[in-house]
Amino acid sequence: MSKLNLETLDDGQIKVCLTENQVTACCYVSSMHLVDEKEKQLQQSIARQKNKMGAARIELASAEL
């Protein structure tokens, strides 16, 4: 399940945060029309983070053997 959170800042920028399975990635955009594109990029970022975390767990488990 993913959750997209938008927050308009005092300077007019929009903080875009996407959370999927307890992993969150955020970025800033200058206009609402950029949110959809950034959401896709945040999904890709989360997937990369999850892959790195999975690889680290495998290395740790191998080291413990």
C-alpha positions as CSV (number, residue, x, y, z in Angstrom):
1,M,0.0,0.0,0.0
2,S,1.3,3.4,-0.9
3,K,0.5,6.8,0.5
4,L,1.2,10.1,-1.3
5,N,1.4,13.2,0.9
6,L,1.5,16.8,-0.5
7,E,2.4,19.8,1.6
8,T,2.4,23.4,0.3
9,L,5.2,25.3,1.9
10,D,5.3,29.0,2.8
11,D,7.5,29.8,-0.3
12,G,5.0,28.1,-2.6
13,Q,6.9,24.9,-3.2
14,I,5.2,21.6,-2.8
15,K,6.8,18.9,-0.7
16,V,5.8,15.5,-2.2
17,C,6.3,12.4,0.0
18,L,5.5,8.8,-1.0
19,T,5.5,6.0,1.6
20,E,5.4,2.4,0.5
21,N,5.8,-0.5,3.1
22,Q,7.3,1.8,5.7
23,V,9.8,3.3,3.3
24,T,9.4,7.0,2.5
25,A,11.0,9.2,-0.2
26,C,10.4,12.9,-0.6
27,C,11.1,15.7,-3.1
28,Y,10.1,19.2,-3.8
29,V,8.3,20.6,-6.9
30,S,7.4,24.1,-7.9
31,S,4.0,23.3,-9.4
32,M,1.2,20.8,-9.0
33,H,1.5,19.7,-12.6
34,L,4.9,18.1,-11.7
35,V,3.5,15.9,-9.0
36,D,2.5,12.9,-11.2
37,E,6.0,12.7,-12.7
38,K,7.7,13.0,-9.4
39,E,5.4,10.3,-7.9
40,K,6.8,7.8,-10.5
41,Q,10.4,8.9,-9.7
42,L,9.7,8.4,-5.9
43,Q,8.4,4.9,-6.6
44,Q,11.6,4.1,-8.4
45,S,13.6,5.6,-5.6
46,I,11.8,3.5,-3.0
47,A,12.3,0.3,-5.1
48,R,16.1,1.1,-5.2
49,Q,16.2,1.6,-1.5
50,K,14.3,-1.6,-0.8
51,N,16.8,-3.5,-3.1
52,K,19.7,-2.0,-1.3
53,M,18.2,-3.0,2.1
54,G,17.5,-6.5,0.9
55,A,21.1,-6.9,-0.3
56,A,22.4,-5.6,3.0
57,R,20.3,-8.1,4.9
58,I,21.6,-11.0,2.7
59,E,25.2,-9.9,3.3
60,L,24.6,-9.6,7.1
61,A,22.9,-13.1,7.1
62,S,25.9,-14.6,5.2
63,A,28.4,-13.0,7.6
64,E,26.6,-14.5,10.6
65,L,26.9,-18.0,9.1
